[in-house]
Structures are given as structure tokens and as C-alpha cells.
């Protein structure tokens, strides 16, 4: 047999083997029968809803969520569906599944934007963000999300049962954002990057005036502007600090800092910081 003939024979043999394997696979399928997908038993919506209620009363929130999800899946147009979706938000929130609670809240708000429960859902969503706030060394997008959600609640439902607590939590969220800016500003200040530091401290002074960091921010503006030789800006920052917080230890430090250079606090009306005298 020539090499060419041998190669042709080998190719035919390979095709026959492949064909045989296909036949065996098909035969195996016929032998054992087609595989069946186990169908989910359909449970009446009222039964699923009551089961979820019972589980929630017993604080078995994870089990309740499964029943609620099944209710939504099996009976998407049921009269129980709206209540089930509301309970999903609450149950996920209660067991600290905050991301799931936020997603469930968004689903509810999209489906039932006119519901009387919207303030409550917004509160749960905002508080799910709030529950994830970490120390100021980390990214503060979560704090920003909490603030935006609480603002939405307060702006649209100022008299709701949840508005006051939302305001209180928003103060803490704002403080987190201000604290982050201060942390970065101090870093720049310590490294001699005074212009970058000033930008951070001004964000606090201009945008977070209710935060606990406002006094230090004004002092740091005095310090950083002095370091850059921006004397009028430094004097203005100290004057605004003294006007609003005359007994503050930060003002005492700012006053002493200026005195060392033969200066005193004085507002320069041409400075953007002068406007803070009316705001802070």
C-alpha cells in the first residue's frame, strides 16, 4: 500500500469511528429516555403569602424571602404581589442584605410609584445605603447615595413618619463626606500641596457647613493660604471662623497663626470666602 492510499484509508476509518460514536450517543438517549426537567409545583398565592407572613413573624426572614420570590414568580399579577414586593424590601433589610434590599426597593418604586408605601420604601432604601457606610478612609459613594435617597424622601414626603429619622441619618452621612474631604486635604497639606489642600477644605466650607468639620476646615484654609502667601484669603478664612465660632479652639489657633505674621482676622469682601460669613 502506498503512503497516499494509506492516508486515504486512515481518513475513512476515522470518519467511521466518529459516526459510530454518534450512533452510540443517540442509542443511549433512546435507551434511557429523554431527561425531564422537574416542574415547580404551583402553590396558591394566598398560601405563599401567609407562609411568608408566618416566617417573618418568627423572624425567619431568609425563608420568607424564598416564599415571596416564589409568589412573584408564579403569580406576577396576583393581588398579593405588591405586598410581597414590599415585604421583600423589608426582609432583606432586616437580615443585612442591603444590596438586595436596595434592588428590591427599586423594583417596588418602578412598579408602584404612586403607592402610599413609597415613603417607607425610600426610607428602607436610604437606610440600606446608610448601613453600609464605613470609615472616611474609604470611598464615600455609599454616603452620597444615602444622602440622595434621604433628600428624595424629605423633599417629596416632608411630613411622613420617616422624614425626621431620615434627616438625622443624613446629617451623619454628610459628616462622612466632609470627613473624607478633610482627610484628603490634610494629606495634601502635610505634603506641601497647598493648592490641592485648599480645594478640599473649600469643598467642606462651602458644601458641608452643617458638618462637625466646618471649624477645622476654616482653620486649615487659614493655614494653607498663609503657606501660599495668600494673606487676604487667610485673614478672611480666620475672620469667618471667628464670626461664626468665636469661642472655638480652632479660631484661637487661627488667630495665633496670623499674629505670628503680624496679621489679624479681617474679611476681604472680594473673597469668595467672605460669602461664608452669611452662610455658616
C-alpha positions as CSV (number, residue, x, y, z in Angstrom):
1,X,0.0,0.0,0.0
2,X,1.3,3.4,-0.9
3,X,1.6,6.3,1.5
4,X,-1.2,8.2,-0.3
5,X,-3.5,5.1,-0.2
6,X,-2.7,4.6,3.5
7,X,-3.7,8.2,4.3
8,X,-7.0,7.9,2.5
9,X,-7.7,4.6,4.3
10,X,-7.0,6.3,7.7
11,X,-9.3,9.2,6.9
12,X,-12.1,6.8,6.1
13,X,-11.6,4.8,9.2
14,X,-11.6,8.0,11.4
15,X,-14.9,9.0,9.9
16,X,-16.4,5.6,10.5
17,X,-15.3,5.7,14.2
18,X,-16.9,9.2,14.6
19,X,-20.1,8.1,13.0
20,X,-20.2,5.1,15.4
21,X,-19.8,7.3,18.4
22,X,-22.7,9.5,17.3
23,X,-24.9,6.4,16.9
24,X,-23.9,5.2,20.4
25,X,-24.8,8.5,21.9
26,X,-28.2,8.6,20.2
27,X,-28.8,5.0,21.2
28,X,-28.0,5.9,24.8
29,X,-30.5,8.7,24.7
30,X,-33.2,6.3,23.4
31,X,-32.2,3.7,25.9
32,X,-32.6,5.9,29.0
33,X,-35.3,8.1,27.6
34,X,-35.3,11.9,27.4
35,X,-34.3,13.8,30.5
36,X,-37.1,15.5,32.3
37,X,-36.9,18.9,34.0
38,X,-38.6,18.8,37.3
39,X,-41.5,21.2,37.2
40,X,-42.1,23.6,40.2
41,X,-45.3,22.9,42.0
42,X,-47.7,25.8,41.7
43,X,-48.8,27.0,45.1
44,X,-51.8,29.3,45.6
45,X,-50.7,33.0,46.1
46,X,-52.6,33.3,49.4
47,X,-50.8,30.2,50.7
48,X,-47.3,31.6,49.8
49,X,-48.2,35.0,51.2
50,X,-49.4,33.5,54.5
51,X,-46.3,31.3,54.7
52,X,-44.1,34.3,54.3
53,X,-46.0,36.2,57.0
54,X,-45.6,33.3,59.4
55,X,-41.9,33.1,58.7
56,X,-41.5,36.8,59.2
57,X,-43.4,36.8,62.5
58,X,-40.9,34.1,63.5
59,X,-38.0,36.2,62.2
60,X,-37.1,33.6,59.6
61,X,-36.6,36.3,57.1
62,X,-34.4,34.3,54.6
63,X,-37.1,31.6,54.4
64,X,-39.8,34.3,54.0
65,X,-37.9,35.8,51.1
66,X,-37.9,32.5,49.2
67,X,-41.7,32.3,49.6
68,X,-42.1,35.9,48.5
69,X,-39.9,35.4,45.4
70,X,-41.9,32.3,44.5
71,X,-45.1,34.2,44.8
72,X,-43.8,36.9,42.4
73,X,-42.5,34.3,40.0
74,X,-45.6,32.1,40.0
75,X,-48.3,34.8,40.3
76,X,-46.9,38.0,38.8
77,X,-50.5,39.5,38.6
78,X,-51.7,38.4,41.9
79,X,-53.4,40.8,44.3
80,X,-50.7,39.8,46.8
81,X,-47.8,40.8,44.6
82,X,-47.5,44.4,45.7
83,X,-47.4,43.4,49.4
84,X,-45.0,40.6,48.6
85,X,-42.6,43.1,46.9
86,X,-42.8,45.4,49.9
87,X,-42.1,42.6,52.3
88,X,-39.1,41.6,50.2
89,X,-37.5,45.0,50.8
90,X,-38.1,44.8,54.5
91,X,-37.0,41.2,54.9
92,X,-33.7,41.8,53.0
93,X,-33.1,45.0,55.1
94,X,-33.7,43.1,58.4
95,X,-31.1,40.5,57.7
96,X,-28.5,42.9,56.4
97,X,-28.8,42.0,52.8
98,X,-28.5,45.7,51.9
99,X,-27.7,45.4,48.2
100,X,-30.7,43.1,47.7
101,X,-32.9,45.4,49.7
102,X,-31.9,48.3,47.5
103,X,-32.7,46.3,44.3
104,X,-36.0,45.2,45.8
105,X,-36.8,48.8,46.7
106,X,-36.0,50.0,43.1
107,X,-38.3,47.3,41.7
108,X,-41.1,48.3,44.0
109,X,-40.7,52.0,43.2
110,X,-40.7,51.2,39.5
111,X,-43.9,49.1,39.7
112,X,-45.8,51.2,42.2
113,X,-44.7,54.8,42.0
114,X,-48.0,56.1,43.4
115,X,-48.2,53.7,46.3
116,X,-48.8,55.1,49.8
117,X,-45.8,53.0,50.9
118,X,-43.3,54.9,48.7
119,X,-42.0,57.0,51.7
120,X,-41.4,53.8,53.7
121,X,-39.6,52.1,50.7
122,X,-37.4,55.2,50.2
123,X,-36.6,55.2,53.9
124,X,-35.6,51.5,53.7
125,X,-33.5,52.1,50.6
126,X,-31.7,55.1,52.2
127,X,-31.1,53.2,55.4
128,X,-29.8,50.2,53.4
129,X,-27.2,52.6,52.0
130,X,-26.6,54.1,55.4
131,X,-26.0,50.7,56.9
132,X,-23.0,50.2,54.6
133,X,-21.2,53.4,55.4
134,X,-17.7,52.7,56.5
135,X,-14.8,54.9,57.8
136,X,-13.8,58.0,56.0
137,X,-10.6,56.4,54.5
138,X,-12.8,54.5,52.0
139,X,-14.8,55.6,49.0
140,X,-17.9,57.6,50.1
141,X,-20.2,56.9,47.2
142,X,-22.4,54.9,49.6
143,X,-22.8,58.1,51.8
144,X,-23.7,60.1,48.7
145,X,-26.3,57.5,47.7
146,X,-27.8,57.6,51.2
147,X,-28.0,61.4,51.1
148,X,-29.6,61.5,47.7
149,X,-32.2,58.9,48.7
150,X,-33.0,60.7,52.0
151,X,-33.2,64.0,50.2
152,X,-35.8,62.5,47.8
153,X,-37.8,61.3,50.8
154,X,-37.7,64.6,52.7
155,X,-38.4,66.7,49.6
156,X,-41.4,64.7,48.5
157,X,-42.8,63.5,51.8
158,X,-41.6,66.0,54.5
159,X,-44.4,65.1,56.8
160,X,-44.0,61.4,56.6
161,X,-43.3,59.2,59.7
162,X,-39.8,58.6,58.3
163,X,-38.7,62.1,57.4
164,X,-37.2,63.0,60.8
165,X,-35.1,59.9,61.1
166,X,-34.0,60.4,57.5
167,X,-32.9,64.0,58.4
168,X,-30.9,62.7,61.4
169,X,-29.2,60.0,59.4
170,X,-28.5,62.4,56.6
171,X,-26.5,64.6,59.0
172,X,-24.3,61.7,59.7
173,X,-23.9,60.9,56.0
174,X,-23.0,64.5,55.2
175,X,-20.4,64.3,58.0
176,X,-18.9,61.3,56.4
177,X,-18.5,63.1,53.1
178,X,-17.0,66.1,54.8
179,X,-14.7,63.9,56.8
180,X,-13.4,62.3,53.6
181,X,-12.6,65.7,52.1
182,X,-10.8,66.7,55.3
183,X,-8.8,63.6,55.3
184,X,-7.6,64.1,51.8
185,X,-7.0,67.8,52.4
186,X,-4.8,67.1,55.5
187,X,-2.8,64.7,53.4
188,X,-2.1,67.3,50.7
189,X,-1.4,69.9,53.4
190,X,1.1,67.6,55.1
191,X,2.9,67.1,51.7
192,X,3.1,70.8,50.9
193,X,0.5,70.6,48.2
194,X,-1.3,73.7,49.4
195,X,-3.4,74.5,46.4
196,X,-4.8,71.0,46.3
197,X,-5.4,71.1,50.1
198,X,-7.3,74.4,49.8
199,X,-9.6,72.9,47.2
200,X,-10.6,70.2,49.5
201,X,-11.1,72.4,52.6
202,X,-13.2,74.8,50.5
203,X,-15.5,72.0,49.5
204,X,-16.2,71.4,53.2
205,X,-16.6,75.1,54.0
206,X,-18.9,75.7,51.1
207,X,-20.9,72.5,50.8
208,X,-20.9,70.9,54.2
209,X,-21.5,73.8,56.6
210,X,-23.6,71.7,59.0
211,X,-20.9,69.1,59.4
212,X,-18.7,68.8,62.5
213,X,-15.7,69.6,60.4
214,X,-16.6,73.1,59.4
215,X,-14.5,74.8,62.1
216,X,-11.3,72.9,61.3
217,X,-11.9,73.4,57.6
218,X,-11.8,77.2,58.1
219,X,-8.7,77.0,60.2
220,X,-7.0,74.8,57.6
221,X,-7.9,77.4,54.9
222,X,-6.2,80.0,57.1
223,X,-3.1,77.8,57.4
224,X,-2.9,76.7,53.8
225,X,-3.5,80.2,52.4
226,X,-0.8,81.6,54.7
227,X,1.6,78.9,53.4
228,X,1.0,80.1,49.8
229,X,1.3,83.8,50.8
230,X,-2.4,84.4,50.1
231,X,-2.7,86.7,53.1
232,X,-6.1,88.2,52.4
233,X,-7.6,84.8,51.9
234,X,-6.0,83.6,55.1
235,X,-7.3,86.6,57.0
236,X,-10.8,86.2,55.6
237,X,-11.0,82.5,56.5
238,X,-9.9,83.3,60.1
239,X,-12.5,86.2,60.3
240,X,-15.3,83.9,59.1
241,X,-14.3,81.3,61.6
242,X,-14.2,83.9,64.4
243,X,-17.5,85.5,63.4
244,X,-19.4,82.1,63.5
245,X,-17.4,80.3,66.2
246,X,-15.8,82.9,68.4
247,X,-15.1,80.5,71.3
248,X,-13.8,77.7,69.1
249,X,-10.3,76.4,69.8
250,X,-9.8,76.4,66.0
251,X,-10.4,80.1,65.9
252,X,-7.9,80.6,68.7
253,X,-5.3,78.7,66.7
254,X,-6.1,80.6,63.6
255,X,-5.8,84.0,65.4
256,X,-2.4,83.0,66.8
257,X,-1.2,81.8,63.4
258,X,-2.0,85.2,61.9
259,X,-0.4,87.1,64.8
260,X,2.9,85.4,64.2
261,X,3.0,87.1,60.9
262,X,1.8,90.4,62.2
263,X,-1.7,89.9,60.8
264,X,-5.2,89.9,62.2
265,X,-8.5,88.4,61.0
266,X,-10.3,90.6,58.5
267,X,-12.9,89.9,55.9
268,X,-12.0,90.8,52.3
269,X,-15.3,91.4,50.6
270,X,-13.7,90.5,47.3
271,X,-13.0,87.0,48.5
272,X,-15.4,84.1,47.8
273,X,-14.8,83.0,51.4
274,X,-16.5,86.3,52.6
275,X,-19.8,84.9,51.5
276,X,-19.5,82.2,54.1
277,X,-20.0,84.7,56.8
278,X,-23.7,84.8,55.9
279,X,-24.0,81.0,55.3
280,X,-22.1,79.3,58.1
